[in-house]
Amino acid sequence: MISDKEGLEKPIDYFQYILTYGSIGTSIQTLSKEVFLKYNFPEKQVCMYLNNFDYSTFVIVIFVLLFYSYGKIKPVIQETFVNKEKIRLDD
């Protein structure tokens, strides 16, 4: 869905990027909170009827989402923050 077009379509692509990684971030946060509550405060957990298999699946999903996000964001961060070699062209 991310396009290479210039002009008015580019902000829409950036907005879609922000929404995608925002939803991934909130999913990771929600799943992490539930796993933390299950093992530290079992009386306050929201999903009381889930078993250990469900929680292990939560942990796997958290890692998959983190690695997916890292793989997509790494080239952007490198492009933004890593110094580029300056090429000098002689006349």
N, CA, C and O atoms as a GROMACS GRO file, in nm:
protein
  364
    1MET      N    1   0.081  -0.120   0.000
    1MET     CA    2   0.000   0.000   0.000
    1MET      C    3   0.085   0.127   0.000
    1MET      O    4   0.037   0.232  -0.040
    2ILE      N    5   0.210   0.118   0.045
    2ILE     CA    6   0.296   0.236   0.044
    2ILE      C    7   0.341   0.259  -0.100
    2ILE      O    8   0.394   0.169  -0.164
    3SER      N    9   0.319   0.380  -0.148
    3SER     CA   10   0.349   0.407  -0.289
    3SER      C   11   0.475   0.490  -0.303
    3SER      O   12   0.523   0.550  -0.207
    4ASP      N   13   0.526   0.493  -0.423
    4ASP     CA   14   0.644   0.574  -0.454
    4ASP      C   15   0.605   0.707  -0.517
    4ASP      O   16   0.692   0.778  -0.569
    5LYS      N   17   0.480   0.743  -0.513
    5LYS     CA   18   0.434   0.865  -0.577
    5LYS      C   19   0.469   0.986  -0.492
    5LYS      O   20   0.483   0.976  -0.370
    6GLU      N   21   0.484   1.097  -0.557
    6GLU     CA   22   0.512   1.223  -0.488
    6GLU      C   23   0.385   1.305  -0.481
    6GLU      O   24   0.287   1.274  -0.548
    7GLY      N   25   0.388   1.408  -0.401
    7GLY     CA   26   0.274   1.499  -0.398
    7GLY      C   27   0.177   1.468  -0.286
    7GLY      O   28   0.218   1.439  -0.174
    8LEU      N   29   0.050   1.473  -0.317
    8LEU     CA   30  -0.053   1.462  -0.216
    8LEU      C   31  -0.068   1.322  -0.159
    8LEU      O   32  -0.117   1.306  -0.047
    9GLU      N   33  -0.027   1.219  -0.233
    9GLU     CA   34  -0.044   1.083  -0.184
    9GLU      C   35   0.058   1.046  -0.077
    9GLU      O   36   0.032   0.957   0.003
   10LYS      N   37   0.172   1.113  -0.074
   10LYS     CA   38   0.277   1.079   0.022
   10LYS      C   39   0.232   1.096   0.167
   10LYS      O   40   0.259   1.006   0.247
   11PRO      N   41   0.165   1.206   0.206
   11PRO     CA   42   0.119   1.215   0.346
   11PRO      C   43   0.021   1.105   0.385
   11PRO      O   44   0.019   1.062   0.501
   12ILE      N   45  -0.058   1.058   0.292
   12ILE     CA   46  -0.151   0.949   0.322
   12ILE      C   47  -0.073   0.821   0.353
   12ILE      O   48  -0.110   0.746   0.443
   13ASP      N   49   0.035   0.797   0.279
   13ASP     CA   50   0.119   0.681   0.307
   13ASP      C   51   0.184   0.692   0.445
   13ASP      O   52   0.190   0.593   0.518
   14TYR      N   53   0.232   0.810   0.481
   14TYR     CA   54   0.292   0.829   0.613
   14TYR      C   55   0.188   0.811   0.723
   14TYR      O   56   0.218   0.754   0.828
   15PHE      N   57   0.067   0.858   0.700
   15PHE     CA   58  -0.041   0.841   0.797
   15PHE      C   59  -0.072   0.693   0.816
   15PHE      O   60  -0.098   0.649   0.928
   16GLN      N   61  -0.070   0.617   0.707
   16GLN     CA   62  -0.094   0.473   0.716
   16GLN      C   63   0.019   0.405   0.794
   16GLN      O   64  -0.007   0.314   0.873
   17TYR      N   65   0.142   0.447   0.772
   17TYR     CA   66   0.256   0.394   0.848
   17TYR      C   67   0.236   0.419   0.997
   17TYR      O   68   0.256   0.329   1.079
   18ILE      N   69   0.198   0.541   1.033
   18ILE     CA   70   0.179   0.577   1.173
   18ILE      C   71   0.067   0.492   1.235
   18ILE      O   72   0.081   0.444   1.347
   19LEU      N   73  -0.042   0.475   1.164
   19LEU     CA   74  -0.152   0.393   1.216
   19LEU      C   75  -0.111   0.247   1.234
   19LEU      O   76  -0.147   0.184   1.333
   20THR      N   77  -0.035   0.193   1.138
   20THR     CA   78   0.008   0.054   1.146
   20THR      C   79   0.097   0.031   1.268
   20THR      O   80   0.074  -0.061   1.346
   21TYR      N   81   0.200   0.114   1.284
   21TYR     CA   82   0.291   0.094   1.396
   21TYR      C   83   0.230   0.138   1.528
   21TYR      O   84   0.271   0.088   1.633
   22GLY      N   85   0.134   0.228   1.525
   22GLY     CA   86   0.060   0.262   1.646
   22GLY      C   87  -0.023   0.145   1.695
   22GLY      O   88  -0.028   0.116   1.814
   23SER      N   89  -0.089   0.076   1.601
   23SER     CA   90  -0.170  -0.040   1.640
   23SER      C   91  -0.081  -0.155   1.686
   23SER      O   92  -0.117  -0.228   1.779
   24ILE      N   93   0.034  -0.173   1.624
   24ILE     CA   94   0.127  -0.276   1.670
   24ILE      C   95   0.175  -0.243   1.811
   24ILE      O   96   0.183  -0.332   1.896
   25GLY      N   97   0.206  -0.117   1.836
   25GLY     CA   98   0.252  -0.076   1.969
   25GLY      C   99   0.147  -0.097   2.077
   25GLY      O  100   0.179  -0.145   2.185
   26THR      N  101   0.023  -0.060   2.048
   26THR     CA  102  -0.082  -0.080   2.148
   26THR      C  103  -0.112  -0.228   2.169
   26THR      O  104  -0.145  -0.269   2.280
   27SER      N  105  -0.101  -0.309   2.064
   27SER     CA  106  -0.121  -0.454   2.080
   27SER      C  107  -0.013  -0.513   2.169
   27SER      O  108  -0.042  -0.594   2.257
   28ILE      N  109   0.111  -0.473   2.147
   28ILE     CA  110   0.221  -0.522   2.230
   28ILE      C  111   0.199  -0.479   2.375
   28ILE      O  112   0.219  -0.558   2.467
   29GLN      N  113   0.158  -0.355   2.395
   29GLN     CA  114   0.136  -0.305   2.530
   29GLN      C  115   0.024  -0.381   2.601
   29GLN      O  116   0.038  -0.419   2.717
   30THR      N  117  -0.086  -0.403   2.533
   30THR     CA  118  -0.200  -0.474   2.593
   30THR      C  119  -0.164  -0.617   2.628
   30THR      O  120  -0.194  -0.664   2.737
   31LEU      N  121  -0.100  -0.688   2.534
   31LEU     CA  122  -0.062  -0.827   2.561
   31LEU      C  123   0.040  -0.837   2.673
   31LEU      O  124   0.032  -0.927   2.756
   32SER      N  125   0.136  -0.744   2.676
   32SER     CA  126   0.238  -0.745   2.782
   32SER      C  127   0.176  -0.720   2.918
   32SER      O  128   0.214  -0.783   3.017
   33LYS      N  129   0.081  -0.626   2.925
   33LYS     CA  130   0.014  -0.599   3.052
   33LYS      C  131  -0.061  -0.723   3.103
   33LYS      O  132  -0.056  -0.755   3.221
   34GLU      N  133  -0.130  -0.791   3.012
   34GLU     CA  134  -0.208  -0.908   3.054
   34GLU      C  135  -0.117  -1.020   3.103
   34GLU      O  136  -0.148  -1.086   3.202
   35VAL      N  137  -0.005  -1.042   3.034
   35VAL     CA  138   0.090  -1.146   3.078
   35VAL      C  139   0.149  -1.107   3.214
   35VAL      O  140   0.163  -1.193   3.302
   36PHE      N  141   0.183  -0.980   3.231
   36PHE     CA  142   0.238  -0.933   3.359
   36PHE      C  143   0.137  -0.951   3.472
   36PHE      O  144   0.173  -0.997   3.580
   37LEU      N  145   0.012  -0.914   3.447
   37LEU     CA  146  -0.092  -0.928   3.549
   37LEU      C  147  -0.116  -1.074   3.586
   37LEU      O  148  -0.140  -1.106   3.703
   38LYS      N  149  -0.111  -1.162   3.488
   38LYS     CA  150  -0.137  -1.304   3.515
   38LYS      C  151  -0.036  -1.362   3.612
   38LYS      O  152  -0.073  -1.439   3.701
   39TYR      N  153   0.091  -1.326   3.595
   39TYR     CA  154   0.194  -1.387   3.678
   39TYR      C  155   0.224  -1.309   3.806
   39TYR      O  156   0.279  -1.366   3.900
   40ASN      N  157   0.188  -1.181   3.812
   40ASN     CA  158   0.218  -1.103   3.932
   40ASN      C  159   0.095  -1.066   4.015
   40ASN      O  160   0.103  -1.060   4.138
   41PHE      N  161  -0.018  -1.041   3.950
   41PHE     CA  162  -0.142  -1.004   4.019
   41PHE      C  163  -0.259  -1.081   3.958
   41PHE      O  164  -0.340  -1.022   3.887
   42PRO      N  165  -0.269  -1.211   3.985
   42PRO     CA  166  -0.372  -1.293   3.920
   42PRO      C  167  -0.515  -1.248   3.948
   42PRO      O  168  -0.604  -1.272   3.866
   43GLU      N  169  -0.538  -1.183   4.062
   43GLU     CA  170  -0.674  -1.140   4.093
   43GLU      C  171  -0.718  -1.019   4.011
   43GLU      O  172  -0.838  -0.992   4.002
   44LYS      N  173  -0.624  -0.946   3.951
   44LYS     CA  174  -0.658  -0.825   3.875
   44LYS      C  175  -0.656  -0.846   3.724
   44LYS      O  176  -0.682  -0.752   3.649
   45GLN      N  177  -0.625  -0.965   3.679
   45GLN     CA  178  -0.616  -0.987   3.534
   45GLN      C  179  -0.754  -0.979   3.470
   45GLN      O  180  -0.855  -1.012   3.532
   46VAL      N  181  -0.758  -0.936   3.346
   46VAL     CA  182  -0.883  -0.917   3.274
   46VAL      C  183  -0.931  -1.050   3.215
   46VAL      O  184  -1.050  -1.080   3.221
   47CYS      N  185  -0.842  -1.126   3.161
   47CYS     CA  186  -0.877  -1.252   3.094
   47CYS      C  187  -0.853  -1.368   3.189
   47CYS      O  188  -0.753  -1.439   3.176
   48MET      N  189  -0.942  -1.389   3.283
   48MET     CA  190  -0.922  -1.491   3.386
   48MET      C  191  -0.938  -1.634   3.334
   48MET      O  192  -0.888  -1.727   3.396
   49TYR      N  193  -1.006  -1.651   3.223
   49TYR     CA  194  -1.037  -1.786   3.176
   49TYR      C  195  -0.939  -1.837   3.070
   49TYR      O  196  -0.962  -1.942   3.010
   50LEU      N  197  -0.832  -1.766   3.049
   50LEU     CA  198  -0.731  -1.812   2.954
   50LEU      C  199  -0.634  -1.906   3.025
   50LEU      O  200  -0.609  -1.892   3.145
   51ASN      N  201  -0.580  -2.001   2.949
   51ASN     CA  202  -0.486  -2.096   3.009
   51ASN      C  203  -0.342  -2.059   2.972
   51ASN      O  204  -0.318  -1.958   2.906
   52ASN      N  205  -0.248  -2.142   3.015
   52ASN     CA  206  -0.106  -2.113   2.991
   52ASN      C  207  -0.071  -2.115   2.843
   52ASN      O  208   0.019  -2.042   2.800
   53PHE      N  209  -0.139  -2.195   2.764
   53PHE     CA  210  -0.114  -2.197   2.620
   53PHE      C  211  -0.147  -2.061   2.559
   53PHE      O  212  -0.073  -2.012   2.473
   54ASP      N  213  -0.257  -2.001   2.603
   54ASP     CA  214  -0.295  -1.869   2.552
   54ASP      C  215  -0.189  -1.765   2.587
   54ASP      O  216  -0.155  -1.681   2.504
   55TYR      N  217  -0.137  -1.771   2.708
   55TYR     CA  218  -0.037  -1.673   2.748
   55TYR      C  219   0.096  -1.696   2.678
   55TYR      O  220   0.166  -1.599   2.647
   56SER      N  221   0.131  -1.820   2.652
   56SER     CA  222   0.254  -1.845   2.575
   56SER      C  223   0.236  -1.796   2.431
   56SER      O  224   0.331  -1.748   2.370
   57THR      N  225   0.116  -1.806   2.377
   57THR     CA  226   0.088  -1.752   2.245
   57THR      C  227   0.098  -1.600   2.246
   57THR      O  228   0.148  -1.541   2.150
   58PHE      N  229   0.052  -1.536   2.355
   58PHE     CA  230   0.068  -1.391   2.368
   58PHE      C  231   0.215  -1.351   2.359
   58PHE      O  232   0.249  -1.257   2.288
   59VAL      N  233   0.301  -1.424   2.430
   59VAL     CA  234   0.443  -1.392   2.430
   59VAL      C  235   0.503  -1.410   2.290
   59VAL      O  236   0.583  -1.328   2.246
   60ILE      N  237   0.464  -1.515   2.220
   60ILE     CA  238   0.513  -1.538   2.084
   60ILE      C  239   0.468  -1.425   1.992
   60ILE      O  240   0.546  -1.376   1.911
   61VAL      N  241   0.343  -1.384   2.003
   61VAL     CA  242   0.292  -1.274   1.920
   61VAL      C  243   0.366  -1.144   1.951
   61VAL      O  244   0.396  -1.068   1.859
   62ILE      N  245   0.396  -1.119   2.077
   62ILE     CA  246   0.472  -0.999   2.114
   62ILE      C  247   0.607  -0.999   2.045
   62ILE      O  248   0.646  -0.897   1.988
   63PHE      N  249   0.679  -1.111   2.048
   63PHE     CA  250   0.810  -1.117   1.984
   63PHE      C  251   0.800  -1.104   1.832
   63PHE      O  252   0.884  -1.038   1.770
   64VAL      N  253   0.700  -1.166   1.772
   64VAL     CA  254   0.683  -1.155   1.627
   64VAL      C  255   0.657  -1.010   1.588
   64VAL      O  256   0.716  -0.960   1.492
   65LEU      N  257   0.569  -0.942   1.661
   65LEU     CA  258   0.540  -0.802   1.629
   65LEU      C  259   0.661  -0.712   1.650
   65LEU      O  260   0.684  -0.620   1.572
   66LEU      N  261   0.738  -0.739   1.756
   66LEU     CA  262   0.859  -0.659   1.779
   66LEU      C  263   0.962  -0.677   1.667
   66LEU      O  264   1.018  -0.579   1.619
   67PHE      N  265   0.986  -0.801   1.626
   67PHE     CA  266   1.083  -0.825   1.520
   67PHE      C  267   1.034  -0.773   1.385
   67PHE      O  268   1.115  -0.724   1.306
   68TYR      N  269   0.905  -0.782   1.359
   68TYR     CA  270   0.849  -0.725   1.236
   68TYR      C  271   0.869  -0.574   1.234
   68TYR      O  272   0.912  -0.517   1.133
   69SER      N  273   0.836  -0.509   1.344
   69SER     CA  274   0.851  -0.364   1.351
   69SER      C  275   0.997  -0.324   1.339
   69SER      O  276   1.030  -0.228   1.270
   70TYR      N  277   1.085  -0.397   1.407
   70TYR     CA  278   1.228  -0.367   1.400
   70TYR      C  279   1.280  -0.380   1.257
   70TYR      O  280   1.357  -0.296   1.211
   71GLY      N  281   1.238  -0.485   1.188
   71GLY     CA  282   1.284  -0.505   1.051
   71GLY      C  283   1.237  -0.398   0.956
   71GLY      O  284   1.307  -0.364   0.861
   72LYS      N  285   1.118  -0.343   0.980
   72LYS     CA  286   1.066  -0.238   0.894
   72LYS      C  287   1.122  -0.100   0.928
   72LYS      O  288   1.140  -0.017   0.839
   73ILE      N  289   1.149  -0.075   1.056
   73ILE     CA  290   1.194   0.056   1.100
   73ILE      C  291   1.346   0.071   1.088
   73ILE      O  292   1.394   0.184   1.074
   74LYS      N  293   1.420  -0.038   1.093
   74LYS     CA  294   1.567  -0.031   1.090
   74LYS      C  295   1.620   0.044   0.968
   74LYS      O  296   1.706   0.130   0.986
   75PRO      N  297   1.575   0.016   0.845
   75PRO     CA  298   1.627   0.093   0.731
   75PRO      C  299   1.594   0.242   0.738
   75PRO      O  300   1.674   0.325   0.694
   76VAL      N  301   1.480   0.276   0.794
   76VAL     CA  302   1.443   0.417   0.806
   76VAL      C  303   1.536   0.487   0.905
   76VAL      O  304   1.580   0.599   0.881
   77ILE      N  305   1.564   0.421   1.016
   77ILE     CA  306   1.653   0.479   1.117
   77ILE      C  307   1.794   0.491   1.062
   77ILE      O  308   1.861   0.592   1.085
   78GLN      N  309   1.842   0.390   0.990
   78GLN     CA  310   1.975   0.397   0.931
   78GLN      C  311   1.983   0.509   0.829
   78GLN      O  312   2.083   0.581   0.823
   79GLU      N  313   1.882   0.524   0.750
   79GLU     CA  314   1.881   0.630   0.649
   79GLU      C  315   1.878   0.768   0.715
   79GLU      O  316   1.935   0.863   0.662
   80THR      N  317   1.813   0.777   0.829
   80THR     CA  318   1.799   0.907   0.895
   80THR      C  319   1.921   0.944   0.977
   80THR      O  320   1.965   1.060   0.972
   81PHE      N  321   1.977   0.850   1.053
   81PHE     CA  322   2.078   0.885   1.151
   81PHE      C  323   2.222   0.846   1.117
   81PHE      O  324   2.315   0.898   1.178
   82VAL      N  325   2.243   0.757   1.024
   82VAL     CA  326   2.379   0.713   0.991
   82VAL      C  327   2.440   0.812   0.892
   82VAL      O  328   2.378   0.850   0.793
   83ASN      N  329   2.563   0.851   0.922
   83ASN     CA  330   2.632   0.945   0.832
   83ASN      C  331   2.658   0.879   0.698
   83ASN      O  332   2.699   0.763   0.689
   84LYS      N  333   2.634   0.955   0.595
   84LYS     CA  334   2.657   0.904   0.461
   84LYS      C  335   2.793   0.955   0.412
   84LYS      O  336   2.839   1.063   0.449
   85GLU      N  337   2.854   0.874   0.328
   85GLU     CA  338   2.980   0.918   0.269
   85GLU      C  339   2.954   1.029   0.170
   85GLU      O  340   2.860   1.024   0.091
   86LYS      N  341   3.038   1.128   0.175
   86LYS     CA  342   3.024   1.239   0.081
   86LYS      C  343   3.104   1.207  -0.045
   86LYS      O  344   3.223   1.177  -0.039
   87ILE      N  345   3.037   1.214  -0.154
   87ILE     CA  346   3.102   1.187  -0.282
   87ILE      C  347   3.127   1.320  -0.350
   87ILE      O  348   3.035   1.400  -0.369
   88ARG      N  349   3.250   1.342  -0.387
   88ARG     CA  350   3.286   1.467  -0.452
   88ARG      C  351   3.312   1.440  -0.599
   88ARG      O  352   3.394   1.356  -0.635
   89LEU      N  353   3.242   1.510  -0.679
   89LEU     CA  354   3.260   1.496  -0.824
   89LEU      C  355   3.348   1.610  -0.873
   89LEU      O  356   3.316   1.727  -0.854
   90ASP      N  357   3.456   1.574  -0.937
   90ASP     CA  358   3.544   1.678  -0.994
   90ASP      C  359   3.492   1.717  -1.130
   90ASP      O  360   3.438   1.635  -1.204
   91ASP      N  361   3.509   1.844  -1.162
   91ASP     CA  362   3.463   1.894  -1.292
   91ASP      C  363   3.549   1.845  -1.406
   91ASP      O  364   3.524   1.878  -1.521
   0.00000   0.00000   0.00000
